[in-house]
Amino acid sequence: MDTNPKALDNNESAHSCCGDRKKHRSEQEYKDLIRRLNIIEGQVRGIRGMLEQDAYCIDILTQASAVSCAMNSFSKELLSNHIRTCVKDDILNGKDESVNELVATLQKLMK
């Protein structure tokens, strides 16, 4: 059974990026990204619980740092998938503006 609410039609490419700014992900990519977000969500709930239980500041900060690292890992994975699919496909199809978009995105991420 397909658990991806954005499942592909038989006519859609698993790696196509559309002009309407949507990305059709493979089932595996979707599951991997959702799994990472679920872990992060649990970590954030844990931090809230620590705060509610008056946990020591350094312990909360340590967990907040772990969430930041997990979000960075999520972003790296998503960016990697984007380069391997959307950017590569656009370059192969002569749409060089994707390179400019990627450069601008990297500059934002590296602030």
N, CA, C and O atoms as CSV, one atom per row, in Angstrom:
chain,resi,resn,atom,element,x,y,z
A,1,MET,N,N,0.834,-1.188,0.000
A,1,MET,CA,C,0.000,0.000,0.000
A,1,MET,C,C,0.876,1.247,0.000
A,1,MET,O,O,1.891,1.284,0.696
A,2,ASP,N,N,0.511,2.247,-0.752
A,2,ASP,CA,C,1.284,3.470,-0.893
A,2,ASP,C,C,0.963,4.421,0.257
A,2,ASP,O,O,-0.191,4.814,0.432
A,3,THR,N,N,1.978,4.795,1.041
A,3,THR,CA,C,1.777,5.710,2.160
A,3,THR,C,C,2.108,7.143,1.797
A,3,THR,O,O,1.954,8.040,2.626
A,4,ASN,N,N,2.557,7.373,0.580
A,4,ASN,CA,C,2.920,8.715,0.148
A,4,ASN,C,C,1.670,9.426,-0.350
A,4,ASN,O,O,1.096,9.016,-1.358
A,5,PRO,N,N,1.223,10.508,0.347
A,5,PRO,CA,C,0.021,11.207,-0.111
A,5,PRO,C,C,0.221,11.911,-1.433
A,5,PRO,O,O,-0.746,12.355,-2.051
A,6,LYS,N,N,1.446,12.021,-1.872
A,6,LYS,CA,C,1.748,12.643,-3.156
A,6,LYS,C,C,2.260,11.585,-4.115
A,6,LYS,O,O,3.180,11.838,-4.893
A,7,ALA,N,N,1.666,10.403,-4.062
A,7,ALA,CA,C,2.119,9.280,-4.883
A,7,ALA,C,C,2.058,9.638,-6.364
A,7,ALA,O,O,1.273,10.484,-6.791
A,8,LEU,N,N,2.897,8.978,-7.116
A,8,LEU,CA,C,3.039,9.268,-8.537
A,8,LEU,C,C,1.985,8.559,-9.377
A,8,LEU,O,O,1.598,7.425,-9.093
A,9,ASP,N,N,1.532,9.250,-10.416
A,9,ASP,CA,C,0.760,8.586,-11.459
A,9,ASP,C,C,1.733,7.738,-12.252
A,9,ASP,O,O,2.946,7.904,-12.125
A,10,ASN,N,N,1.224,6.843,-13.059
A,10,ASN,CA,C,2.095,6.052,-13.917
A,10,ASN,C,C,2.799,6.911,-14.956
A,10,ASN,O,O,3.828,6.505,-15.495
A,11,ASN,N,N,2.264,8.088,-15.244
A,11,ASN,CA,C,2.828,8.955,-16.274
A,11,ASN,C,C,3.849,9.948,-15.746
A,11,ASN,O,O,4.445,10.679,-16.537
A,12,GLU,N,N,4.077,10.002,-14.421
A,12,GLU,CA,C,4.980,10.990,-13.856
A,12,GLU,C,C,6.340,10.386,-13.571
A,12,GLU,O,O,6.447,9.239,-13.136
A,13,SER,N,N,7.368,11.161,-13.819
A,13,SER,CA,C,8.736,10.741,-13.526
A,13,SER,C,C,8.995,10.867,-12.038
A,13,SER,O,O,8.548,11.824,-11.406
A,14,ALA,N,N,9.708,9.915,-11.477
A,14,ALA,CA,C,10.018,9.946,-10.050
A,14,ALA,C,C,10.969,11.081,-9.702
A,14,ALA,O,O,11.091,11.435,-8.530
A,15,HIS,N,N,11.635,11.653,-10.676
A,15,HIS,CA,C,12.621,12.674,-10.375
A,15,HIS,C,C,12.342,13.995,-11.069
A,15,HIS,O,O,13.247,14.820,-11.190
A,16,SER,N,N,11.134,14.220,-11.521
A,16,SER,CA,C,10.894,15.456,-12.254
A,16,SER,C,C,10.572,16.606,-11.321
A,16,SER,O,O,9.875,16.442,-10.320
A,17,CYS,N,N,11.084,17.758,-11.663
A,17,CYS,CA,C,10.721,19.000,-10.995
A,17,CYS,C,C,9.857,19.765,-11.984
A,17,CYS,O,O,10.200,19.893,-13.159
A,18,CYS,N,N,8.762,20.256,-11.508
A,18,CYS,CA,C,7.789,20.873,-12.402
A,18,CYS,C,C,7.878,22.387,-12.370
A,18,CYS,O,O,8.398,22.979,-11.424
A,19,GLY,N,N,7.364,22.994,-13.416
A,19,GLY,CA,C,7.308,24.439,-13.486
A,19,GLY,C,C,6.433,25.037,-12.401
A,19,GLY,O,O,6.588,26.213,-12.074
A,20,ASP,N,N,5.525,24.268,-11.837
A,20,ASP,CA,C,4.652,24.784,-10.780
A,20,ASP,C,C,5.299,24.655,-9.405
A,20,ASP,O,O,4.619,24.749,-8.383
A,21,ARG,N,N,6.611,24.438,-9.379
A,21,ARG,CA,C,7.427,24.411,-8.173
A,21,ARG,C,C,7.055,23.268,-7.234
A,21,ARG,O,O,7.067,23.438,-6.015
A,22,LYS,N,N,6.730,22.125,-7.784
A,22,LYS,CA,C,6.492,20.925,-6.994
A,22,LYS,C,C,7.517,19.883,-7.384
A,22,LYS,O,O,8.031,19.888,-8.503
A,23,LYS,N,N,7.806,18.997,-6.462
A,23,LYS,CA,C,8.776,17.934,-6.705
A,23,LYS,C,C,8.092,16.606,-6.458
A,23,LYS,O,O,7.496,16.397,-5.401
A,24,HIS,N,N,8.171,15.717,-7.417
A,24,HIS,CA,C,7.628,14.374,-7.270
A,24,HIS,C,C,8.754,13.467,-6.802
A,24,HIS,O,O,9.657,13.130,-7.568
A,25,ARG,N,N,8.691,13.075,-5.527
A,25,ARG,CA,C,9.747,12.271,-4.919
A,25,ARG,C,C,9.447,10.786,-5.039
A,25,ARG,O,O,8.291,10.366,-5.108
A,26,SER,N,N,10.511,10.009,-5.062
A,26,SER,CA,C,10.336,8.562,-5.017
A,26,SER,C,C,9.769,8.190,-3.652
A,26,SER,O,O,9.897,8.950,-2.692
A,27,GLU,N,N,9.161,7.055,-3.572
A,27,GLU,CA,C,8.599,6.571,-2.307
A,27,GLU,C,C,9.691,6.484,-1.239
A,27,GLU,O,O,9.455,6.845,-0.086
A,28,GLN,N,N,10.882,6.008,-1.612
A,28,GLN,CA,C,11.974,5.860,-0.646
A,28,GLN,C,C,12.462,7.215,-0.142
A,28,GLN,O,O,12.680,7.387,1.058
A,29,GLU,N,N,12.632,8.170,-1.042
A,29,GLU,CA,C,13.066,9.513,-0.631
A,29,GLU,C,C,12.045,10.116,0.323
A,29,GLU,O,O,12.406,10.684,1.354
A,30,TYR,N,N,10.770,9.991,-0.025
A,30,TYR,CA,C,9.691,10.520,0.809
A,30,TYR,C,C,9.737,9.898,2.205
A,30,TYR,O,O,9.674,10.610,3.207
A,31,LYS,N,N,9.845,8.580,2.268
A,31,LYS,CA,C,9.882,7.886,3.557
A,31,LYS,C,C,11.083,8.305,4.384
A,31,LYS,O,O,10.958,8.523,5.589
A,32,ASP,N,N,12.243,8.419,3.756
A,32,ASP,CA,C,13.460,8.812,4.465
A,32,ASP,C,C,13.336,10.220,5.052
A,32,ASP,O,O,13.708,10.450,6.203
A,33,LEU,N,N,12.821,11.149,4.269
A,33,LEU,CA,C,12.683,12.522,4.748
A,33,LEU,C,C,11.640,12.619,5.863
A,33,LEU,O,O,11.852,13.323,6.851
A,34,ILE,N,N,10.527,11.922,5.711
A,34,ILE,CA,C,9.489,11.916,6.754
A,34,ILE,C,C,10.032,11.295,8.037
A,34,ILE,O,O,9.744,11.784,9.129
A,35,ARG,N,N,10.813,10.224,7.916
A,35,ARG,CA,C,11.399,9.580,9.093
A,35,ARG,C,C,12.287,10.568,9.848
A,35,ARG,O,O,12.215,10.667,11.073
A,36,ARG,N,N,13.114,11.290,9.117
A,36,ARG,CA,C,13.984,12.278,9.746
A,36,ARG,C,C,13.171,13.359,10.458
A,36,ARG,O,O,13.489,13.743,11.583
A,37,LEU,N,N,12.123,13.844,9.796
A,37,LEU,CA,C,11.285,14.876,10.420
A,37,LEU,C,C,10.560,14.351,11.653
A,37,LEU,O,O,10.400,15.081,12.631
A,38,ASN,N,N,10.122,13.101,11.621
A,38,ASN,CA,C,9.464,12.515,12.786
A,38,ASN,C,C,10.415,12.442,13.981
A,38,ASN,O,O,10.013,12.684,15.120
A,39,ILE,N,N,11.667,12.107,13.713
A,39,ILE,CA,C,12.675,12.062,14.778
A,39,ILE,C,C,12.877,13.462,15.358
A,39,ILE,O,O,12.923,13.636,16.576
A,40,ILE,N,N,12.996,14.451,14.483
A,40,ILE,CA,C,13.183,15.831,14.929
A,40,ILE,C,C,11.984,16.297,15.744
A,40,ILE,O,O,12.135,16.939,16.783
A,41,GLU,N,N,10.805,15.968,15.264
A,41,GLU,CA,C,9.583,16.344,15.989
A,41,GLU,C,C,9.592,15.746,17.399
A,41,GLU,O,O,9.220,16.417,18.362
A,42,GLY,N,N,10.012,14.497,17.517
A,42,GLY,CA,C,10.099,13.860,18.827
A,42,GLY,C,C,11.130,14.540,19.717
A,42,GLY,O,O,10.915,14.700,20.919
A,43,GLN,N,N,12.243,14.938,19.127
A,43,GLN,CA,C,13.267,15.640,19.900
A,43,GLN,C,C,12.739,16.972,20.427
A,43,GLN,O,O,12.995,17.333,21.576
A,44,VAL,N,N,12.005,17.697,19.592
A,44,VAL,CA,C,11.454,18.992,20.010
A,44,VAL,C,C,10.428,18.782,21.124
A,44,VAL,O,O,10.403,19.545,22.090
A,45,ARG,N,N,9.586,17.762,21.001
A,45,ARG,CA,C,8.631,17.454,22.079
A,45,ARG,C,C,9.375,17.111,23.369
A,45,ARG,O,O,8.940,17.479,24.461
A,46,GLY,N,N,10.495,16.405,23.237
A,46,GLY,CA,C,11.309,16.079,24.405
A,46,GLY,C,C,11.854,17.323,25.085
A,46,GLY,O,O,11.882,17.404,26.313
A,47,ILE,N,N,12.284,18.284,24.292
A,47,ILE,CA,C,12.785,19.545,24.848
A,47,ILE,C,C,11.667,20.270,25.586
A,47,ILE,O,O,11.877,20.821,26.666
A,48,ARG,N,N,10.487,20.263,24.994
A,48,ARG,CA,C,9.350,20.913,25.662
A,48,ARG,C,C,9.088,20.242,27.015
A,48,ARG,O,O,8.855,20.910,28.023
A,49,GLY,N,N,9.132,18.914,27.013
A,49,GLY,CA,C,8.939,18.188,28.264
A,49,GLY,C,C,10.004,18.520,29.293
A,49,GLY,O,O,9.711,18.657,30.481
A,50,MET,N,N,11.243,18.650,28.831
A,50,MET,CA,C,12.326,19.022,29.746
A,50,MET,C,C,12.067,20.393,30.360
A,50,MET,O,O,12.280,20.599,31.555
A,51,LEU,N,N,11.609,21.321,29.536
A,51,LEU,CA,C,11.316,22.668,30.018
A,51,LEU,C,C,10.176,22.629,31.038
A,51,LEU,O,O,10.240,23.267,32.089
A,52,GLU,N,N,9.137,21.869,30.705
A,52,GLU,CA,C,7.990,21.743,31.609
A,52,GLU,C,C,8.382,21.105,32.939
A,52,GLU,O,O,7.754,21.370,33.964
A,53,GLN,N,N,9.418,20.267,32.925
A,53,GLN,CA,C,9.873,19.580,34.143
A,53,GLN,C,C,11.044,20.311,34.809
A,53,GLN,O,O,11.728,19.754,35.667
A,54,ASP,N,N,11.260,21.551,34.404
A,54,ASP,CA,C,12.304,22.387,34.993
A,54,ASP,C,C,13.688,21.759,34.903
A,54,ASP,O,O,14.463,21.816,35.858
A,55,ALA,N,N,13.997,21.162,33.761
A,55,ALA,CA,C,15.319,20.557,33.556
A,55,ALA,C,C,16.393,21.647,33.589
A,55,ALA,O,O,16.118,22.826,33.368
A,56,TYR,N,N,17.583,21.229,33.864
A,56,TYR,CA,C,18.740,22.125,33.939
A,56,TYR,C,C,18.997,22.730,32.554
A,56,TYR,O,O,18.907,22.046,31.535
A,57,CYS,N,N,19.319,24.026,32.543
A,57,CYS,CA,C,19.487,24.774,31.281
A,57,CYS,C,C,20.456,24.095,30.315
A,57,CYS,O,O,20.165,23.976,29.124
A,58,ILE,N,N,21.602,23.650,30.822
A,58,ILE,CA,C,22.616,23.056,29.951
A,58,ILE,C,C,22.085,21.776,29.314
A,58,ILE,O,O,22.406,21.484,28.162
A,59,ASP,N,N,21.287,21.020,30.037
A,59,ASP,CA,C,20.696,19.798,29.469
A,59,ASP,C,C,19.742,20.137,28.326
A,59,ASP,O,O,19.721,19.456,27.302
A,60,ILE,N,N,18.958,21.188,28.510
A,60,ILE,CA,C,18.030,21.617,27.452
A,60,ILE,C,C,18.821,22.137,26.246
A,60,ILE,O,O,18.495,21.819,25.102
A,61,LEU,N,N,19.847,22.927,26.505
A,61,LEU,CA,C,20.670,23.455,25.417
A,61,LEU,C,C,21.360,22.335,24.636
A,61,LEU,O,O,21.504,22.420,23.416
A,62,THR,N,N,21.779,21.303,25.335
A,62,THR,CA,C,22.400,20.155,24.666
A,62,THR,C,C,21.411,19.490,23.716
A,62,THR,O,O,21.765,19.123,22.595
A,63,GLN,N,N,20.170,19.337,24.170
A,63,GLN,CA,C,19.148,18.734,23.307
A,63,GLN,C,C,18.782,19.664,22.150
A,63,GLN,O,O,18.538,19.201,21.036
A,64,ALA,N,N,18.742,20.969,22.409
A,64,ALA,CA,C,18.453,21.931,21.336
A,64,ALA,C,C,19.542,21.875,20.272
A,64,ALA,O,O,19.256,21.997,19.081
A,65,SER,N,N,20.779,21.692,20.694
A,65,SER,CA,C,21.883,21.554,19.748
A,65,SER,C,C,21.712,20.296,18.899
A,65,SER,O,O,21.999,20.301,17.701
A,66,ALA,N,N,21.246,19.225,19.525
A,66,ALA,CA,C,21.007,17.979,18.786
A,66,ALA,C,C,19.922,18.181,17.726
A,66,ALA,O,O,20.023,17.635,16.627
A,67,VAL,N,N,18.889,18.957,18.048
A,67,VAL,CA,C,17.830,19.251,17.076
A,67,VAL,C,C,18.390,20.065,15.916
A,67,VAL,O,O,18.060,19.816,14.757
A,68,SER,N,N,19.236,21.035,16.234
A,68,SER,CA,C,19.862,21.835,15.168
A,68,SER,C,C,20.690,20.951,14.239
A,68,SER,O,O,20.640,21.107,13.018
A,69,CYS,N,N,21.441,20.036,14.813
A,69,CYS,CA,C,22.243,19.112,14.000
A,69,CYS,C,C,21.344,18.229,13.139
A,69,CYS,O,O,21.645,17.978,11.972
A,70,ALA,N,N,20.244,17.762,13.716
A,70,ALA,CA,C,19.312,16.914,12.966
A,70,ALA,C,C,18.666,17.691,11.817
A,70,ALA,O,O,18.478,17.144,10.731
A,71,MET,N,N,18.327,18.960,12.049
A,71,MET,CA,C,17.759,19.786,10.977
A,71,MET,C,C,18.793,20.028,9.887
A,71,MET,O,O,18.462,20.010,8.701
A,72,ASN,N,N,20.038,20.254,10.280
A,72,ASN,CA,C,21.099,20.427,9.282
A,72,ASN,C,C,21.266,19.154,8.455
A,72,ASN,O,O,21.455,19.220,7.240
A,73,SER,N,N,21.197,18.015,9.102
A,73,SER,CA,C,21.307,16.738,8.400
A,73,SER,C,C,20.144,16.562,7.420
A,73,SER,O,O,20.341,16.114,6.291
A,74,PHE,N,N,18.939,16.916,7.856
A,74,PHE,CA,C,17.763,16.858,6.982
A,74,PHE,C,C,17.971,17.758,5.764
A,74,PHE,O,O,17.717,17.351,4.630
A,75,SER,N,N,18.436,18.983,6.008
A,75,SER,CA,C,18.647,19.934,4.914
A,75,SER,C,C,19.703,19.440,3.936
A,75,SER,O,O,19.547,19.586,2.723
A,76,LYS,N,N,20.775,18.856,4.457
A,76,LYS,CA,C,21.826,18.323,3.582
A,76,LYS,C,C,21.287,17.199,2.707
A,76,LYS,O,O,21.600,17.133,1.519
A,77,GLU,N,N,20.489,16.327,3.279
A,77,GLU,CA,C,19.916,15.221,2.514
A,77,GLU,C,C,18.973,15.745,1.434
A,77,GLU,O,O,19.021,15.294,0.290
A,78,LEU,N,N,18.124,16.689,1.799
A,78,LEU,CA,C,17.193,17.270,0.833
A,78,LEU,C,C,17.947,17.997,-0.281
A,78,LEU,O,O,17.601,17.867,-1.455
A,79,LEU,N,N,18.966,18.757,0.086
A,79,LEU,CA,C,19.776,19.466,-0.906
A,79,LEU,C,C,20.491,18.490,-1.833
A,79,LEU,O,O,20.541,18.697,-3.045
A,80,SER,N,N,21.033,17.447,-1.267
A,80,SER,CA,C,21.716,16.428,-2.062
A,80,SER,C,C,20.764,15.801,-3.084
A,80,SER,O,O,21.110,15.642,-4.255
A,81,ASN,N,N,19.573,15.453,-2.627
A,81,ASN,CA,C,18.567,14.884,-3.541
A,81,ASN,C,C,18.184,15.890,-4.621
A,81,ASN,O,O,17.995,15.525,-5.781
A,82,HIS,N,N,18.073,17.156,-4.233
A,82,HIS,CA,C,17.705,18.204,-5.184
A,82,HIS,C,C,18.762,18.337,-6.286
A,82,HIS,O,O,18.430,18.450,-7.466
A,83,ILE,N,N,20.023,18.322,-5.889
A,83,ILE,CA,C,21.107,18.449,-6.874
A,83,ILE,C,C,21.118,17.251,-7.812
A,83,ILE,O,O,21.274,17.407,-9.023
A,84,ARG,N,N,20.951,16.044,-7.249
A,84,ARG,CA,C,21.000,14.824,-8.063
A,84,ARG,C,C,19.823,14.685,-9.021
A,84,ARG,O,O,19.921,13.989,-10.032
A,85,THR,N,N,18.714,15.343,-8.707
A,85,THR,CA,C,17.516,15.181,-9.544
A,85,THR,C,C,17.178,16.473,-10.268
A,85,THR,O,O,17.421,16.593,-11.469
A,86,CYS,N,N,16.625,17.429,-9.557
A,86,CYS,CA,C,16.122,18.656,-10.181
A,86,CYS,C,C,17.202,19.422,-10.938
A,86,CYS,O,O,17.039,19.747,-12.114
A,87,VAL,N,N,18.306,19.707,-10.249
A,87,VAL,CA,C,19.358,20.515,-10.876
A,87,VAL,C,C,19.960,19.766,-12.058
A,87,VAL,O,O,20.135,20.338,-13.134
A,88,LYS,N,N,20.276,18.489,-11.862
A,88,LYS,CA,C,20.851,17.691,-12.951
A,88,LYS,C,C,19.911,17.649,-14.156
A,88,LYS,O,O,20.337,17.873,-15.289
A,89,ASP,N,N,18.638,17.362,-13.908
A,89,ASP,CA,C,17.668,17.290,-15.004
A,89,ASP,C,C,17.527,18.630,-15.724
A,89,ASP,O,O,17.457,18.676,-16.952
A,90,ASP,N,N,17.486,19.719,-14.953
A,90,ASP,CA,C,17.361,21.042,-15.565
A,90,ASP,C,C,18.571,21.374,-16.425
A,90,ASP,O,O,18.421,21.913,-17.521
A,91,ILE,N,N,19.763,21.060,-15.943
A,91,ILE,CA,C,20.978,21.333,-16.726
A,91,ILE,C,C,20.963,20.510,-18.014
A,91,ILE,O,O,21.277,21.020,-19.090
A,92,LEU,N,N,20.599,19.245,-17.893
A,92,LEU,CA,C,20.526,18.392,-19.086
A,92,LEU,C,C,19.492,18.894,-20.089
A,92,LEU,O,O,19.618,18.664,-21.291
A,93,ASN,N,N,18.463,19.586,-19.582
A,93,ASN,CA,C,17.418,20.129,-20.449
A,93,ASN,C,C,17.674,21.588,-20.827
A,93,ASN,O,O,16.790,22.256,-21.363
A,94,GLY,N,N,18.883,22.082,-20.548
A,94,GLY,CA,C,19.250,23.436,-20.949
A,94,GLY,C,C,18.695,24.537,-20.076
A,94,GLY,O,O,18.702,25.699,-20.482
A,95,LYS,N,N,18.214,24.211,-18.888
A,95,LYS,CA,C,17.654,25.220,-17.983
A,95,LYS,C,C,18.714,25.606,-16.959
A,95,LYS,O,O,18.685,25.157,-15.813
A,96,ASP,N,N,19.642,26.437,-17.389
A,96,ASP,CA,C,20.772,26.824,-16.543
A,96,ASP,C,C,20.378,27.698,-15.361
A,96,ASP,O,O,21.181,27.870,-14.444
A,97,GLU,N,N,19.167,28.256,-15.351
A,97,GLU,CA,C,18.746,29.100,-14.230
A,97,GLU,C,C,18.698,28.311,-12.915
A,97,GLU,O,O,18.733,28.906,-11.838
A,98,SER,N,N,18.621,26.997,-12.994
A,98,SER,CA,C,18.646,26.176,-11.782
A,98,SER,C,C,19.972,26.307,-11.050
A,98,SER,O,O,20.013,26.209,-9.823
A,99,VAL,N,N,21.047,26.526,-11.778
A,99,VAL,CA,C,22.352,26.710,-11.153
A,99,VAL,C,C,22.337,28.002,-10.336
A,99,VAL,O,O,22.829,28.023,-9.208
A,100,ASN,N,N,21.781,29.072,-10.888
A,100,ASN,CA,C,21.690,30.337,-10.160
A,100,ASN,C,C,20.830,30.191,-8.907
A,100,ASN,O,O,21.162,30.727,-7.850
A,101,GLU,N,N,19.740,29.472,-9.032
A,101,GLU,CA,C,18.874,29.227,-7.881
A,101,GLU,C,C,19.619,28.432,-6.805
A,101,GLU,O,O,19.502,28.729,-5.616
A,102,LEU,N,N,20.381,27.426,-7.225
A,102,LEU,CA,C,21.154,26.614,-6.291
A,102,LEU,C,C,22.207,27.459,-5.582
A,102,LEU,O,O,22.376,27.345,-4.368
A,103,VAL,N,N,22.912,28.298,-6.320
A,103,VAL,CA,C,23.930,29.168,-5.722
A,103,VAL,C,C,23.290,30.097,-4.695
A,103,VAL,O,O,23.830,30.271,-3.602
A,104,ALA,N,N,22.160,30.691,-5.025
A,104,ALA,CA,C,21.474,31.588,-4.098
A,104,ALA,C,C,21.024,30.840,-2.839
A,104,ALA,O,O,21.106,31.371,-1.732
A,105,THR,N,N,20.556,29.625,-3.016
A,105,THR,CA,C,20.127,28.808,-1.884
A,105,THR,C,C,21.302,28.456,-0.992
A,105,THR,O,O,21.200,28.534,0.232
A,106,LEU,N,N,22.410,28.071,-1.594
A,106,LEU,CA,C,23.603,27.757,-0.805
A,106,LEU,C,C,24.090,28.971,-0.021
A,106,LEU,O,O,24.520,28.839,1.125
A,107,GLN,N,N,24.023,30.145,-0.628
A,107,GLN,CA,C,24.435,31.354,0.073
A,107,GLN,C,C,23.545,31.619,1.281
A,107,GLN,O,O,24.035,32.051,2.325
A,108,LYS,N,N,22.238,31.366,1.154
A,108,LYS,CA,C,21.319,31.529,2.286
A,108,LYS,C,C,21.617,30.511,3.384
A,108,LYS,O,O,21.601,30.847,4.568
A,109,LEU,N,N,21.884,29.286,2.997
A,109,LEU,CA,C,22.128,28.216,3.964
A,109,LEU,C,C,23.433,28.406,4.710
A,109,LEU,O,O,23.584,27.926,5.833
A,110,MET,N,N,24.370,29.095,4.100
A,110,MET,CA,C,25.712,29.226,4.701
A,110,MET,C,C,25.872,30.514,5.502
A,110,MET,O,O,26.995,30.861,5.868
A,111,LYS,N,N,24.807,31.221,5.781
A,111,LYS,CA,C,24.894,32.465,6.574
A,111,LYS,C,C,25.292,32.149,7.990
A,111,LYS,O,O,25.418,33.056,8.813
